[in-house]
Amino acid sequence: MCAGLAATLAACGGGEKDPDAGTNGVGKLPAAKIESKARQAAGSAHAVRLSGNLVTSGATYKLNMRLNTDGGAGEVSTKGSSFQLLRVGKELYLKAGAGFWSHDGKSDGGDADNAAGKLDNKYVKVPSGDPSYKRLSGFTDMKLLLDGLLGLHGKIATGDHGRVGGVRTITISAGEAGDGGSLDVSLEGRPYPLRLQRAGGAGVIRLTDWNKGFKLTAPEKGHVLDYGQQIPETA
């Protein structure tokens, strides 16, 4: 009778449900293996959308970037100002309002205002030799960003099952109480990382639209200001 009751309960869904049933099986792996598979999946992807807050060098940046292997496009905000970045191959363009170019957003009625007015909502080509090129282009470099963001610091442990954007996930975290960062990895399809909480409270990043292709196109020449080798200091 007991055996018959057990069989009936199993058939009716009795007992605990396997949280990894119907998944890609990654949730059953050791934490270090989950991290490895997530990094491999990210490394083989050709496109992603990256959004959220990133704290680096004492500054907080709000990002909303679409990236692929050829460049990226999107918006970056920091210290009350925002600007758009577009990189097609090695060509990098920056677009912002006059307030961004005047640095403090205030008008003085002088040459600085005139320069800022000319740059208002125009694409400014950032020369590769300009000091800002390396820093700004980093926001548009898919491989560079993923390599720098996805690392966890400390001993890695497996956390809870959950959902990110409706997708079933498994969480892995590092350090004491997750202070070394945590990563939510997809249990559906390829094990892409879907959400990253960076170590030390250095921001939370969402990673979506994996492998959804998009085309990057350089702006028309009539909408671009090209200063040659270096953007003038007055700008």
N, C-alpha and C positions, 0 to 999 in steps of 0.2 A: 504493500500500500504506500509506503514511504517513497519507494522508487517511482511508483506511478505518479505521486504528487509532485515529485521533483521534475519529472519529465513534463508534466502539465504546466508547471510554473515557467520552465525554460521555454516552452512553446508559446506561452502567453507573454513572454518578455519579463518574467519575474527575475529577481536577483539584480546584481549591479550591471550596468551597461558598460561595455568596453569603450572608453573615450577615444580610442584609436581605430575603432571599427569604421571601415570605409574611407580611411585616410591614406596618405602616401607612405605610412609606416614610420616616418621620421620620429614621431613622438615616443617610440619604443627604444630609441637608440640612446647611448650615453650622451651627456651634455656636450662633451668636446666633439663628438662625432656630429651632433646636430649643428654646432657652430661651423664645423668644416664643410658640411654639405650646403649650408646657407651661403657661405662665402664662395663656394664653387658655383652655385647657381647664379649668384650675383655677378661673378667674374665672367661667366659665359653669356650674359645677357647683352643685348645691343641697344636697349632703351629703357628708361625709367623716369618717373616723376618723383622728385624729391621736395618735400615741403615740411615746414616746421621752424623751430628755433635752434640756432647754433651759437654757442658761446665760445669765443676764441680770442686769445690775447686781450682779455678784459672787455671785449665788445660783444654785444648781442646782435645777431643778424636774424632777420626773419626771411626765410627763403621760400620761393615757389618756382622751381626750375624743372623744365623738361630737358632731359639729357640723352644724347646718343653717342655713338662712337666717333661722330664727326664734329661734335660741338654741343651747344646747348642754347636755350633761350628761356627767359623768365624774369622775375622781379626779385630784387633784394632790398630790404628795408633795414635801416639802422639809425639810431639817435634821432628819430623823428623825421627822417628824410628817406626817400626811396628812389631807386633808379632801375632801369631795365638793362639787361645784358643780352647780347646776341653774339655768339661765336660760330662762324662757318669755316671749318678747317682752321687755319691759323689767323684768320681775320676776325678781330674783336671789335665790337661796337658797343657804345654806352649811350643811353638815352635817358634824359632827366629834365625836370622843369627848371626854370630860372633860379628858384630858391635853392636847389641843390648846388648849382654852380657858384652861387654867391656865398656858399658855405654856411652862413648863419640865417639865410632867408630874409634878411633885412635890406631895405633899399637905402643907398647913400647918394643916389643921383649922379654918381661919377662914372669913371671908366669901367669899374667892376660891374656896375649895373648894365652898361652897354654890352660888355662882353657876355654877361649872363643872359641877356635878352637875345643875343644872336644864337646862343646855344640851346635856348628853351625848346624842349621837345624835338630836338634834332638828334640824329645819330652822329655821335662823334667817334671817329675811328681811332682806336687806341693803338699807337705804334708799338711794335714789339720791343723797341728800345726804351720805351717810357717806363719809369720806376713802378707805375701802377699796373702795368700789363700782367706781370706774373701773379699778383695778388687777385686781380679781378678775373683773369682767365681761369683761376682755380675754381671759381664758382660754376664754371661751365665745363669742367673736365670730369666726365663720368667716372673714369678709372681712378683718378686721383682722389675724388671725393669718397668713393666707396671704400677704397683701400684705407683712407684715413679715418673714416667714420665707424666701420663695422667691427673694429677691434674691441674686445672686452678685456678688463684688467683684473687679474686675480683668478682664483680657482673657480671654475664654472660648475654650476649646479642646475638641474632641471627644475622648473617651476610648474605652474598650473597650466591646464588647457584653457583656452579662451577663444575670443573672436576679435578680429581687427577688420573693420569695414565689412562685416558679414562673413569673413573667411575664417575658418577654424584654424587655430594656431596653438603652438606650444611655446612657452616662455623659457628662456635660459638666462641666468643671471650670474654675475661674478662678484667676488669680494664679499665682505661682511654685509649682510642684509641688502645685497644688490648694489652697494655703493661703487662697484666696479663696472656698472652699466648692465643693461639687460636688453634682450633681443627677442621679439616675437616672430616666430618662423612659421610660414604657411604649412598646413597639413593637407592642403589641397593642391594637386598638380605638383609642379616643381617646388622645392622647399625654399622659396624666396624669403628674405627678411622683409617684414612688413612694417615693423615699428622698432625704433631704436631709442632707448633712454640712455644718454651718454653718461659716462662715469663722472662723479662729482657734481651732478646737477648741471652739466654743460649743454643741456638742451634735449629736446625730444624731436625726432625726425620720423616722418611717415614716408614710406617707399611704396609707390603704387604704379600702375600702368606698366608693369614689367613687360618688355618686348613688344609694346604697342608702338609700331613705327610711326614716324612723323618726318616731314621734310623741313630742312632749314634752308632759308633763302636769304641772301644778302639784301639789304635795303637798296632801293633805287638810288643812283648817284646823286640825283637832285635833292635827296633828303639826308645826305651825308656831308659832314664837315671833316676834312682831312688836313691835319696840321703837319703832316710829314713825319719827321723823326721823333718829335716829342711835343706833347700838349703844353702850351705856354703856361707859365706859373700863374698868370692873371686869370686863367680859366679854372 
